Amino acid sequence: MSYNEWKKTEVGSIPADWEYASLNEKVEVTLGQSPKSEYYNNFGMGIPFLQGRQAFGDKYPTIDTWCTNPIRIARKGDVLLSIRAPVGDLNIANQDICIGRGLAALRMKNNSAPLNEQKAIAKILSELDEKIEINNRMIKVLEEIAQTIFKHWFVDFEFPNENGEPYKSSGGEMIESELGPIPKGWEVVKLGEIVEIISGYSYNSSELQKSNIALMTIKNFDVDGMFTIQGFKEIKPSKGINERYCLNLFDIVIACTDLTQNARIIGNVAMVLTKAKYDKILASMDLVKIRPKSIHISNCTLYEFLKAESFKHFALSITSGTTVLHLNKRGLLNYKIPLPSDRSLFKRLDYIFDSLFKLIANIYNENQLLSQLRDTLLPKLMSGEIRVPLEQFVQGSETENDR
């Protein structure tokens, strides 16, 4: 049968050699059901547990809760479907998972084994996803390298001395301070002395419309504290855009509200590393933008100061609320950090960090292009508008198997 032959169905024309069937005929659906709270824990007993909102973000859900008495289970490889807000979001279970209300697990029935063309389509899309995952792992490694360098210089005080040797372990003189021992010639300063805080844009729900302008929100913070392009909300501002709300590449924002039970988001710091497909990005009212007052410290170095665990602890100490947590924005200015009186030390560090974060930004942009390519190909492959040359796919698979 020719690839050019088509047949009509109630949803439109499909390739003549394809089958048309209802989802119910091909897919088994398991609706989630939440166990009693007494069976939950945060230390790895039982199997991972997910509610709806936890399951979505980057590919594969992040686990922070386990269950010792699961009721409904999604098996490894199942598609996870959100059936409560945000309705329709999808992810993949990369292990057996106890699913609560708000989630459903979808798996192919035994009589629905994938055909060669389905395998070929899946291979093309999965290779794009795998490249995105590799890039995400690279981003994480580069961020860890930056944090390690920062800790070595500004926590362990092993920055290079005038002879290029590690300061503290080479006998560099230390003095006492309210933060503990710091190098001689350093000082303790409040954050408010070196930065200014700019509140985000207060918007109305009626402004959330399809647009080439987007809000950066708390959903741009994943639970591990990493920036994610998930969470941008498109907006058509009803009034003129004040430039103070606009975010540029490498700007720093802090999450000031939180809906998570474990305060996983509030006080987290993110750097804008891509504008994705948008012309402008605005900070939402749930964020504050942090901007250095001095040219002696770059956004990249300031970002590493605020990624420290001590900053997160400080932020939690000035947080209030029960269901919704709120951070005291002005209180952030009282956070204290050690700084060298000779700010030239920052120049050497800034050179390293600027190179690292420019590389990270380039990877985010590559991921954006890969995502757009995947999202463009998906409907065309699934509708048959673009067909996969199966001869090449089969030959390629046989070659790989021979190896």
PEGI-V519762 format. One record per backbone hydrogen bond with DSSP energy under -0.5 kcal/mol. NH is the residue of the N-H (numbers start at 1). CO is the residue of the C=O. If there is no record, write none. Layout:
NH,CO  NH,CO
//
This chain:
5,2  7,14  9,12  12,9  14,7  16,5  18,15  21,19  25,22  26,22  26,23  27,23  28,107  30,105  31,29  32,103  33,99  39,36  40,37  41,66  47,67  48,96  49,65  50,98  52,101  55,51  55,52  56,53  61,92  62,54  66,41  67,47  68,39  72,33  74,97  75,73  77,93  78,75  79,106  80,91  81,79  81,104  82,89  83,102  84,102  88,82  89,86  91,80  93,78  94,92  97,74  98,48  99,72  99,97  100,50  103,100  104,81  105,30  106,79  107,28  109,26  112,109  119,115  120,116  121,117  122,118  123,119  124,120  125,121  126,122  127,123  128,124  129,125  130,126  131,127  132,128  133,129  134,130  135,131  136,132  137,133  138,134  139,135  140,136  141,137  142,138  143,139  144,140  145,141  146,142  147,143  148,144  149,145  150,146  151,147  152,148  153,149  154,150  155,151  156,151  158,152  159,153  161,165  164,161  167,159  168,157  170,166  171,168  172,167  175,182  180,177  182,175  184,173  186,183  187,339  189,187  189,337  191,335  192,333  193,190  194,191  195,191  196,291  198,289  200,287  201,283  203,201  207,204  208,205  209,207  214,280  215,233  216,282  217,215  220,217  221,218  222,220  222,226  225,222  228,220  232,229  233,215  235,213  236,207  237,235  242,240  245,242  246,243  247,281  250,272  251,248  252,290  253,270  254,288  255,268  256,286  257,286  258,325  263,260  267,255  268,265  270,253  272,251  273,271  278,275  279,212  280,212  281,247  282,214  283,245  284,216  285,201  287,284  288,254  289,198  290,252  291,196  291,289  293,194  294,194  297,294  302,298  303,299  304,300  305,301  306,302  307,303  308,305  311,308  312,308  313,309  314,310  315,311  316,312  317,313  318,314  318,315  319,316  320,326  325,258  326,320  327,256  328,318  329,327  332,328  332,329  333,330  334,331  335,332  337,189  339,187  341,185  343,341  345,342  346,343  347,343  347,344  348,344  349,345  350,346  351,347  352,348  353,349  354,350  355,351  356,352  357,353  358,354  359,355  360,356  361,357  362,358  363,359  364,360  365,361  366,362  367,363  368,364  369,365  370,366  371,367  372,368  373,369  374,370  375,371  376,372  377,373  378,374  379,375  380,376  381,377  382,378  383,379  384,380  385,380  386,380  390,388  392,389  393,389  394,390  395,391  396,392  397,393  398,394  399,395  400,396  401,397  402,398  403,399
//
